[in-house]
Amino acid sequence: MKTRLAAAVLGAALAVLTLTAADAAPKTVNQLTQEAREAYDRGDKALFLKNSEAAARLRPGNVVILYNLACGQALNGQTEAALATLSDIAAHRVAMNLDADTDFDSIRATEGYKRVVAAMNALRKERVRGGATVAFTIPEKAVVPEGVAYDPATKSFFVASVNQGRIFRVGPDGKAAPWTGAGTGLKSPLGIAVDPKRRALWVVSESIPNMNGGREGDPPDSTLFEFDLDSGTLRRRVSPPAAPKAPHFDDLTVASDGRVYVNDGFNPRIYTLAPGASELAVWIEGGGIDSGTQGLALTPDGRALYASDYRGLYRIDVASKRVTPLPVPPDLALNGIDGLVSFDGSLVAIQNGIAPHRVSRLDLTPDGAGVARARILEMNNPAFDEPTLGTVVDGALYFTANNQGHLFEDPKKPPTPADLRDVVILRLPLK
């Protein structure tokens, strides 16, 4: 979910990281971002700019870092540089609310600033059509849909309801009905995945504030659930091992041999449940990943796992566990990737952490170690209200179009039925 994930990214970016005097390793993006923020808070404009420049060199194309860089340039009197950076953000087809930021007061009256604002306003209205149509709806409000999975044997879809702690099943006739009820232990189910060979539906769940009884300050209680795909009965629930910083599960993927990979949205970790195992284990921690992981996508042969961290992408060699940041074209913004799936030598990314929301296709290089070409498939779809996760079925992406979780942020102003829409699952052809 965007709001929670954005909080995770911010928390990771502001986490205090310390180095010993003997540690001569180059500073990471997180360290530079932390130091830039500290400099900004104490009014050291020059150091804020210096660290933002260094972070931008390490993460080219990261529009959040570019935004901070533009702020630093404007605060230090570098008008032309600030305008060029803001133009670069717009060239990444990302819109930001520049008028709300006093850091740009010194450049607001320039023609260059006005052109950037106009370009970003145009992006908010630009419709990119990739042929998405409504696959089905769930005629119920306050669901807060997240994960989508498909069972090829019964031709049924499954949709997770974050706000109700249950899973919906949608049959071949398009009719939706609750598949799980009370008593399963699900708090806020998020990512879900079908293992058709073992007739299992895997679900990750955690406690989320203002969802299904969750409150601020509650422990995350992240748990992996396995349900019988045919009967809907709970087979088991698996908790993660104890850790100083509790994990936040919100996505997962399943390999052909039954191995399950689970993300941690707040920490640079990925967990795994090996075939036949009864306990989750930490599979990757750190290893070059800067912050909490989000979408996970396995290659069909199971040799590589791709992971997003809401700011970029990593390729992880499954055998060696080697983590490699994925090089991308200079005009591609990888920020805000929530859902991630693998398809026909490419990655399909659902991006809800930048505006406008979009679905992008990233064609990989032959070795899978970089992005050769990228294009937006769907943007500013009228059904979009925080698109989240999806699955590929017969060459098409089926994905949640309107999570609407942002409407539940303020417990003092809960949404009314008039504020909410029925669940919409879109079908987007990929071939």
C-alpha positions as CSV (number, residue, x, y, z in Angstrom):
1,M,0.0,0.0,0.0
2,K,1.4,3.4,-1.0
3,T,1.0,5.3,2.3
4,R,2.5,2.6,4.4
5,L,5.2,1.9,1.9
6,A,6.1,5.5,1.5
7,A,6.4,5.7,5.3
8,A,8.8,2.7,5.2
9,V,10.9,4.4,2.5
10,L,11.0,7.6,4.5
11,G,11.9,5.8,7.7
12,A,14.7,3.9,5.9
13,A,16.0,7.1,4.3
14,L,16.1,8.8,7.7
15,A,17.5,5.9,9.7
16,V,20.6,6.8,11.6
17,L,23.5,4.8,10.3
18,T,26.9,5.0,12.0
19,L,30.4,4.1,10.8
20,T,33.5,3.4,12.8
21,A,36.5,5.6,12.3
22,A,38.3,2.8,10.6
23,D,35.5,2.2,8.1
24,A,36.6,3.7,4.9
25,A,33.8,2.4,2.7
26,P,32.0,4.9,0.5
27,K,28.9,6.4,1.9
28,T,25.6,4.7,0.9
29,V,22.6,6.5,-0.5
30,N,20.9,6.2,2.9
31,Q,23.8,7.7,4.7
32,L,24.0,10.6,2.3
33,T,20.2,11.1,2.5
34,Q,20.4,11.1,6.3
35,E,23.2,13.6,6.4
36,A,21.5,15.8,3.8
37,R,18.4,15.8,5.9
38,E,20.3,16.7,9.1
39,A,22.1,19.5,7.3
40,Y,18.8,20.8,6.0
41,D,17.2,20.7,9.5
42,R,20.0,22.8,11.0
43,G,20.1,25.3,8.0
44,D,23.3,24.2,6.4
45,K,22.2,24.7,2.8
46,A,25.7,24.1,1.3
47,L,26.1,20.7,3.0
48,F,22.5,19.8,2.1
49,L,23.3,20.4,-1.6
50,K,26.6,18.6,-1.4
51,N,25.1,15.4,0.0
52,S,22.1,15.6,-2.4
53,E,24.5,15.9,-5.3
54,A,26.4,12.8,-4.1
55,A,23.2,10.8,-3.6
56,A,22.0,11.8,-7.1
57,R,25.3,10.4,-8.6
58,L,24.7,7.1,-6.9
59,R,21.0,6.8,-7.8
60,P,20.6,8.5,-11.2
61,G,16.9,8.8,-12.2
62,N,15.7,8.6,-8.6
63,V,13.1,11.4,-8.8
64,V,12.9,11.8,-5.0
65,I,16.6,12.4,-4.8
66,L,16.4,14.7,-7.9
67,Y,13.7,16.7,-6.1
68,N,16.0,17.2,-3.0
69,L,18.8,18.2,-5.4
70,A,16.6,20.8,-7.0
71,C,15.7,22.2,-3.6
72,G,19.3,22.4,-2.6
73,Q,20.2,24.1,-5.8
74,A,17.5,26.7,-5.4
75,L,18.4,27.4,-1.8
76,N,22.0,28.0,-2.8
77,G,21.2,30.4,-5.6
78,Q,21.8,28.0,-8.5
79,T,18.7,29.0,-10.4
80,E,19.6,27.4,-13.8
81,A,20.8,24.2,-12.2
82,A,17.6,23.9,-10.2
83,L,15.4,24.5,-13.3
84,A,17.4,21.9,-15.2
85,T,16.9,19.4,-12.4
86,L,13.2,20.1,-12.2
87,S,13.0,19.7,-16.0
88,D,14.7,16.4,-15.6
89,I,12.0,15.2,-13.2
90,A,9.3,16.2,-15.7
91,A,11.2,14.4,-18.4
92,H,10.9,11.3,-16.3
93,R,7.1,11.9,-16.7
94,V,6.7,12.6,-13.0
95,A,4.6,15.4,-11.5
96,M,5.2,17.0,-8.1
97,N,3.5,19.7,-6.2
98,L,6.3,22.3,-6.5
99,D,4.1,25.3,-5.6
100,A,3.6,23.9,-2.1
101,D,7.4,24.0,-1.3
102,T,8.9,27.3,-0.1
103,D,12.4,26.0,-1.1
104,F,11.5,27.1,-4.7
105,D,10.5,30.7,-3.7
106,S,13.6,32.1,-5.3
107,I,12.9,30.6,-8.7
108,R,9.1,30.7,-8.7
109,A,8.8,33.9,-10.9
110,T,11.1,32.6,-13.6
111,E,9.8,31.4,-17.0
112,G,11.6,28.2,-16.6
113,Y,9.8,27.3,-13.4
114,K,6.5,28.2,-15.0
115,R,7.2,25.9,-17.9
116,V,8.1,23.0,-15.6
117,V,4.9,23.5,-13.6
118,A,2.9,23.6,-16.8
119,A,4.6,20.4,-18.0
120,M,3.8,18.6,-14.7
121,N,0.2,19.8,-14.7
122,A,-0.1,18.4,-18.3
123,L,1.3,15.0,-17.1
124,R,-1.5,14.8,-14.5
125,K,-4.0,14.8,-17.3
126,E,-2.1,12.8,-19.9
127,R,-3.8,9.5,-20.6
128,V,-1.6,6.6,-21.7
129,R,-3.8,3.8,-23.0
130,G,-2.5,0.2,-23.2
131,G,-5.9,-1.5,-23.7
132,A,-6.8,-2.0,-20.1
133,T,-10.4,-3.1,-19.5
134,V,-12.3,-4.1,-16.4
135,A,-11.8,-7.8,-15.8
136,F,-14.3,-8.0,-12.9
137,T,-15.5,-6.0,-9.9
138,I,-16.3,-6.9,-6.4
139,P,-19.5,-5.0,-5.6
140,E,-18.5,-4.1,-2.0
141,K,-17.0,-1.0,-0.6
142,A,-14.4,-0.6,2.2
143,V,-12.6,-3.7,1.0
144,V,-9.2,-2.0,0.4
145,P,-8.1,-4.7,-2.2
146,E,-4.4,-5.5,-2.5
147,G,-3.1,-8.8,-3.8
148,V,-4.5,-10.7,-6.8
149,A,-3.8,-14.4,-7.5
150,Y,-5.2,-16.9,-10.0
151,D,-5.8,-20.7,-9.9
152,P,-5.6,-22.2,-13.4
153,A,-7.3,-25.4,-12.4
154,T,-10.6,-23.8,-11.3
155,K,-10.1,-20.6,-13.3
156,S,-10.7,-18.6,-10.2
157,F,-9.2,-15.3,-9.0
158,F,-8.4,-14.5,-5.4
159,V,-8.3,-10.9,-4.0
160,A,-7.0,-9.9,-0.6
161,S,-9.1,-7.4,1.5
162,V,-6.7,-5.4,3.7
163,N,-9.5,-3.7,5.6
164,Q,-11.6,-6.8,6.3
165,G,-9.0,-9.5,7.0
166,R,-10.3,-11.9,4.4
167,I,-9.8,-13.2,0.9
168,F,-12.4,-13.0,-1.9
169,R,-12.8,-15.7,-4.5
170,V,-14.1,-14.7,-8.0
171,G,-15.2,-17.7,-10.1
172,P,-15.3,-18.1,-13.8
173,D,-18.8,-16.6,-13.8
174,G,-17.4,-13.4,-12.4
175,K,-19.3,-13.7,-9.1
176,A,-17.3,-12.8,-6.0
177,A,-17.8,-14.2,-2.5
178,P,-15.7,-14.2,0.7
179,W,-13.5,-17.3,0.6
180,T,-12.0,-16.9,4.1
181,G,-14.0,-15.8,7.1
182,A,-13.3,-15.0,10.8
183,G,-11.0,-17.1,12.8
184,T,-8.2,-17.6,10.4
185,G,-6.0,-15.0,12.1
186,L,-5.6,-12.8,9.1
187,K,-5.2,-9.2,10.2
188,S,-4.6,-7.3,7.0
189,P,-3.8,-9.7,4.1
190,L,-1.7,-8.1,1.4
191,G,0.4,-10.1,-1.1
192,I,-1.1,-13.5,-2.2
193,A,0.2,-16.2,-4.5
194,V,-1.1,-19.5,-5.8
195,D,1.0,-22.7,-5.9
196,P,-1.2,-24.8,-8.2
197,K,1.0,-27.9,-8.0
198,R,0.6,-28.1,-4.2
199,R,-2.9,-26.7,-4.2
200,A,-1.9,-23.9,-1.9
201,L,-2.8,-20.2,-1.5
202,W,0.0,-18.3,0.2
203,V,-0.9,-15.1,2.0
204,V,1.2,-12.5,3.9
205,S,-0.6,-10.5,6.6
206,E,0.3,-7.9,9.1
207,S,-1.4,-5.3,11.4
208,I,-1.9,-2.0,9.7
209,P,-3.2,1.1,11.5
210,N,-6.9,1.9,10.9
211,M,-7.4,-1.4,9.0
212,N,-9.4,-4.3,10.5
213,G,-8.9,-3.0,14.1
214,G,-5.2,-2.1,13.7
215,R,-4.0,0.9,15.7
216,E,-0.9,3.1,15.6
217,G,1.8,1.5,17.7
218,D,0.6,-2.0,17.4
219,P,3.4,-4.6,16.6
220,P,3.3,-5.6,12.9
221,D,2.6,-9.3,13.7
222,S,3.8,-10.2,10.2
223,T,2.8,-13.8,9.4
224,L,2.8,-16.1,6.4
225,F,-0.4,-18.2,5.9
226,E,-0.9,-21.3,3.8
227,F,-4.5,-22.2,2.8
228,D,-5.8,-25.2,1.0
229,L,-6.7,-24.0,-2.4
230,D,-9.6,-26.3,-2.8
231,S,-11.3,-26.3,0.6
232,G,-10.2,-22.9,1.8
233,T,-9.1,-24.3,5.1
234,L,-6.0,-23.0,6.9
235,R,-3.1,-25.4,6.7
236,R,-0.6,-23.4,8.8
237,R,0.6,-20.0,9.8
238,V,4.3,-19.3,9.9
239,S,5.9,-16.5,11.9
240,P,9.3,-15.0,11.2
241,P,12.3,-15.5,13.5
242,A,12.8,-12.9,16.2
243,A,14.7,-9.8,15.1
244,P,15.7,-6.5,16.7
245,K,13.6,-4.7,14.1
246,A,10.3,-6.6,13.4
247,P,9.6,-7.3,9.7
248,H,6.6,-6.0,7.8
249,F,5.4,-8.5,5.3
250,D,3.4,-7.2,2.3
251,D,4.4,-9.2,-0.8
252,L,5.6,-12.7,-1.7
253,T,6.3,-15.0,-4.6
254,V,6.4,-18.8,-5.0
255,A,9.0,-20.8,-7.0
256,S,8.1,-23.8,-9.1
257,D,9.6,-26.1,-6.4
258,G,7.3,-24.6,-3.8
259,R,9.9,-22.4,-2.1
260,V,8.3,-19.1,-0.9
261,Y,10.0,-15.8,-0.8
262,V,8.6,-13.0,1.4
263,N,9.6,-9.4,1.5
264,D,10.2,-7.0,4.4
265,G,8.8,-3.6,3.6
266,F,10.6,-1.8,6.4
267,N,14.0,-3.5,6.4
268,P,16.5,-4.6,3.7
269,R,15.6,-8.2,4.1
270,I,14.0,-11.1,2.2
271,Y,12.7,-14.2,3.9
272,T,12.3,-17.7,2.6
273,L,10.3,-20.8,3.4
274,A,12.1,-23.7,1.8
275,P,10.2,-26.7,0.5
276,G,9.4,-29.0,3.4
277,A,10.6,-26.4,6.0
278,S,8.4,-25.4,8.9
279,E,10.1,-22.1,9.7
280,L,10.9,-18.9,7.8
281,A,14.5,-18.0,7.5
282,V,16.3,-14.8,6.5
283,W,17.5,-15.4,3.0
284,I,19.0,-11.9,2.2
285,E,19.8,-9.1,4.6
286,G,21.5,-6.1,3.3
287,G,23.9,-7.3,0.6
288,G,23.6,-4.0,-1.2
289,I,19.9,-3.5,-0.8
290,D,19.5,0.0,0.7
291,S,16.0,-0.2,2.4
292,G,12.9,-2.2,2.8
293,T,11.9,-4.4,-0.2
294,Q,8.6,-4.3,-2.0
295,G,7.6,-6.2,-5.1
296,L,9.3,-9.6,-5.8
297,A,9.4,-11.3,-9.2
298,L,11.1,-14.6,-10.0
299,T,12.3,-15.5,-13.5
300,P,10.5,-18.6,-15.0
301,D,13.6,-20.7,-14.5
302,G,13.9,-19.6,-10.9
303,R,17.5,-18.6,-11.3
304,A,17.0,-14.9,-10.5
305,L,14.8,-12.9,-8.2
306,Y,14.1,-9.3,-8.9
307,A,13.1,-7.0,-6.0
308,S,12.0,-3.4,-5.8
309,D,12.7,-1.1,-2.8
310,Y,10.3,1.6,-3.9
311,R,13.2,3.6,-5.3
312,G,14.9,1.1,-7.6
313,L,15.3,-2.5,-8.7
314,Y,17.8,-5.2,-7.8
315,R,18.6,-8.5,-9.4
316,I,19.5,-11.3,-7.0
317,D,21.2,-14.5,-8.3
318,V,19.3,-17.2,-6.4
319,A,22.3,-19.6,-6.3
320,S,24.9,-17.2,-5.0
321,K,22.5,-14.6,-3.4
322,R,24.5,-11.9,-5.1
323,V,22.6,-8.6,-5.2
324,T,23.1,-6.3,-8.1
325,P,21.4,-2.9,-8.7
326,L,19.7,-2.9,-12.1
327,P,21.0,-0.3,-14.5
328,V,18.2,1.5,-16.3
329,P,17.7,4.0,-19.2
330,P,18.4,7.6,-18.0
331,D,14.9,8.8,-18.5
332,L,13.2,6.0,-16.5
333,A,11.8,6.6,-13.0
334,L,11.8,3.5,-10.9
335,N,10.3,5.2,-7.8
336,G,7.1,3.9,-6.3
337,I,7.2,0.3,-7.6
338,D,4.7,-1.7,-5.5
339,G,3.7,-4.7,-7.6
340,L,6.3,-6.5,-9.8
341,V,5.8,-9.5,-12.1
342,S,8.0,-11.3,-14.6
343,F,6.8,-11.8,-18.1
344,D,8.5,-12.9,-21.4
345,G,11.9,-11.4,-20.7
346,S,10.6,-8.3,-19.0
347,L,9.4,-7.0,-15.7
348,V,6.0,-5.4,-15.4
349,A,5.9,-2.7,-12.6
350,I,2.9,-1.2,-10.9
351,Q,4.0,2.2,-9.7
352,N,1.8,3.9,-7.1
353,G,4.5,6.0,-5.3
354,I,4.8,8.6,-8.0
355,A,2.3,10.7,-9.9
356,P,0.7,9.9,-12.2
357,H,0.1,6.3,-11.2
358,R,1.2,3.9,-14.0
359,V,2.0,0.4,-15.1
360,S,5.3,0.1,-16.9
361,R,7.0,-2.6,-18.9
362,L,10.8,-3.0,-18.5
363,D,12.3,-5.1,-21.2
364,L,15.5,-6.7,-19.8
365,T,18.8,-7.2,-21.5
366,P,19.5,-10.8,-22.8
367,D,21.5,-11.5,-19.6
368,G,18.8,-10.1,-17.4
369,A,21.3,-7.7,-15.7
370,G,19.8,-4.4,-17.0
371,V,16.9,-2.7,-18.6
372,A,17.2,-2.4,-22.4
373,R,13.9,-0.5,-23.0
374,A,11.1,0.8,-20.9
375,R,7.6,2.1,-21.7
376,I,4.5,3.1,-19.9
377,L,1.7,0.8,-20.7
378,E,-1.1,2.5,-18.7
379,M,-1.2,5.8,-17.0
380,N,-4.0,8.0,-15.6
381,N,-6.6,5.3,-16.1
382,P,-9.9,6.6,-14.7
383,A,-10.2,3.5,-12.5
384,F,-6.8,4.2,-10.8
385,D,-6.9,5.1,-7.1
386,E,-3.7,3.6,-5.9
387,P,-3.1,0.5,-8.1
388,T,-1.2,-2.2,-6.1
389,L,-0.4,-5.8,-7.0
390,G,-1.3,-8.2,-9.8
391,T,-0.6,-11.5,-11.6
392,V,-0.1,-12.5,-15.2
393,V,-2.7,-14.9,-16.8
394,D,-2.6,-15.9,-20.4
395,G,-0.4,-13.0,-21.5
396,A,-2.4,-10.3,-19.6
397,L,-1.8,-8.5,-16.3
398,Y,-4.7,-8.7,-13.9
399,F,-4.2,-6.1,-11.1
400,T,-5.9,-4.1,-8.4
401,A,-6.8,-0.7,-9.8
402,N,-8.2,1.1,-6.7
403,N,-6.8,0.1,-3.3
404,Q,-8.1,3.5,-1.8
405,G,-6.1,2.8,1.3
406,H,-5.1,6.5,1.6
407,L,-8.7,7.3,2.5
408,F,-8.3,5.4,5.8
409,E,-5.2,7.3,7.0
410,D,-7.0,9.6,9.5
411,P,-8.9,7.7,12.2
412,K,-10.8,10.8,13.1
413,K,-12.2,11.1,9.5
414,P,-13.0,7.6,8.3
415,P,-14.4,7.4,4.8
416,T,-18.1,7.1,4.2
417,P,-19.6,4.7,1.6
418,A,-20.0,7.7,-0.6
419,D,-16.2,8.3,-0.6
420,L,-15.5,4.7,-1.7
421,R,-15.9,2.8,-4.9
422,D,-16.4,-0.9,-5.6
423,V,-13.3,-3.0,-6.2
424,V,-12.0,-2.9,-9.7
425,I,-9.6,-5.4,-11.2
426,L,-8.2,-4.4,-14.6
427,R,-6.9,-6.7,-17.3
428,L,-4.0,-5.2,-19.3
429,P,-2.8,-7.1,-22.4
430,L,1.0,-7.6,-22.4
431,K,1.5,-9.3,-25.7
